[in-house]
Amino acid sequence: MSPNGSQDQESRGTDIDADRLRERYEAERALRLKLRERGDVQPVERGGRLARFGDDLFAPSAAERAPRRSRTDVLIIGAGFGGLLAAVQLRKAGFADIVLVDVAADVGGTWYWNRYPGIRCDTESYIYLPLLEETGFMPSERYAPGAEILDYARLLARRYDLYDRALFQTRVTGLEWRQGQGRWRVETDRGDELDARFVITQSGLFGRPQLPAVPGLTSFGGAVFHTSRWDYGVTGGTAAGDLDRLADLDVGIVGTGCTGLQIIPHLAAAARSLTVFQRTAIQVAVRGNAPTDGEWFARLAPGWQARRTRAFDDLTTMTGKDESEIYDGWTAFARHQLTALRQIPAGERSPGVVDAALEQSDFAWNERLRAQVDDIVRDPRKAALLKAYYRTHCKRPGYSDDYLQAFNRANVTIVDVAASPIERIERDALVTSDRRYPLDVLVLATGFHLGSSWGERAGYDIVGRDGVTLSQKWKEEVVTYHGFHVHGFPNMFFMGPHHVAATPNVTRLLTEQTTHFAFILGHMRDHGHATVEATAEAEAEWSALARSRGEEKRQLFEQCTPGYVNNQGRLDTPNAVALHRYSPATEYFDLIAGWRAAGSFEGLAFGAS
Ligand code: NAP
């Protein structure tokens, strides 16, 4: 069996009752759609009633500094791996005059905010951590802990001299294109007035925490916090665990996505009691983490990281190629599906036959994972609740060797809040439709608000040429060229999720994007161009192409139980990312690399000023 990443890839499935499973998946989806109608989550709004859930516990007060008035060549908004990689690529291309702006007090982005116990990357660190060959850094483990990843982001910032160029604890509040000057005017909440020739910006997908939309959240008398603002003052311990202040406390956690999966074993080990409020079970395959073999790492031949990264994408995005040296849950599932495809006789490969083979092999994969739950979880009632009934990749798959095992502890209870929804929070308890659960600490692992507009996520709108705002431009639908450029917004490079490749390994996308930006900026410098903008025609053509590639996944997403992957089942809103992604990823990366190689800069218009 292959969920553990072994090479055993046989495709079973002959004893699968596909009709029964289809019915079960559909019933789960329908139940969740019904729950969605109750208005189940609310984002943390700056300045709103829930604002304190967004406070920075790692740097509670902002360092004093005078407002900055300066001109800069390139302003980068966001100092996570995306912003850092943009800065690094530009530095390497000879651009020295760069400013990074971030709300956080340090670099790291998602790894700055998410420091909860158990945090690790869930794709292999050897491909997740960028620039390993340049920095010579060896991740300590196959799936590196979050603290190490944050330290690595800091290492990049130091190595490429980015700290002196960063404005931390600073939120961009306005961006406006000054046509006459050919520059962007940028305002911040620290009173800065920055003037930039180019802006590279991103809205961040996982930057806006969301909380259950139930009454009473702010009147809870115990400690309550979102996982991206972990309060170690309450729990004790560190991201490595040992949450020693929980020993005499009753703890509840809402949410069993990838975040809950990593946290629950630590809460289970530390708390007097742990109640897990689960709405949808997460699919769990074996993780198989291990320390890095230093000798193996030292032997890797130059160019290994790009090859390893690419081969992973080729395999996991189902191009049909399998040259990957990675054997883990991601690749095991892809290999399992490839095996099913290879069994289709030549000449019978119609789209319908391919879809049916993929569905059957997905059923088989999940039946095995469900059987694995029975093998691990001793209490049959708990085991039944912990089985996931949706297709793989409807939600981000979970990998863990201690999550299911945690439910064998006598102090751990699981509550099905799909059957008995959470009704309210009281001063000392969480109340579902059929019971009251007294709690001292409530952890909200309820994810992030994704389905909102770019401006809502970023916290500011962008005023482009002729006073047109980005929210006006994207009112009906998101349009871009290559995912990076928007007509009417010169010298602005977007690192959003729309119209770009979907790959499980996000830093690959960031690397490709920022390589592209540095290439264009280098060309402009070498040829004396002052402005760059996508033509309206190129934008329309690309947007139609990207949409059509996204549409290929419509049927799959329509059948999925709601989650952020399918925009909670709302596929046709302008902001939904699900159908706005180009797949397969490898084809997208090849396409933009081919565009660079052609050197004709097709679709872009350059200006003198
Ligand atoms: P998530 O995947 O959106 O999961 C949120 C969880 O909260 C789900 O179980 C959801 O249930 C539940 N939930 C939300 N609102 C609820 C409500 N009102 N009542 C009851 N339950 C509710 O969020 P996440 O786990 O924080 O993960 C977000 C993403 O961050 C991941 O997919 C991944 O991309 C990234 N991440 C990465 C890693 C890594 O290792 N690299 C680790 C953690 C997270 P439903 O499923 O029923 O909606």
Residues whose N, C-alpha, C, O or C-beta is under 5 A from the ligand:
A	BS01	NAP	D40 V41 R120 C121 D122 P212 A213 V254 G255 T256 G257 C258 T259 G260 F277 R279 T280 R396 A445 T446 G447 F448 P562 Y564
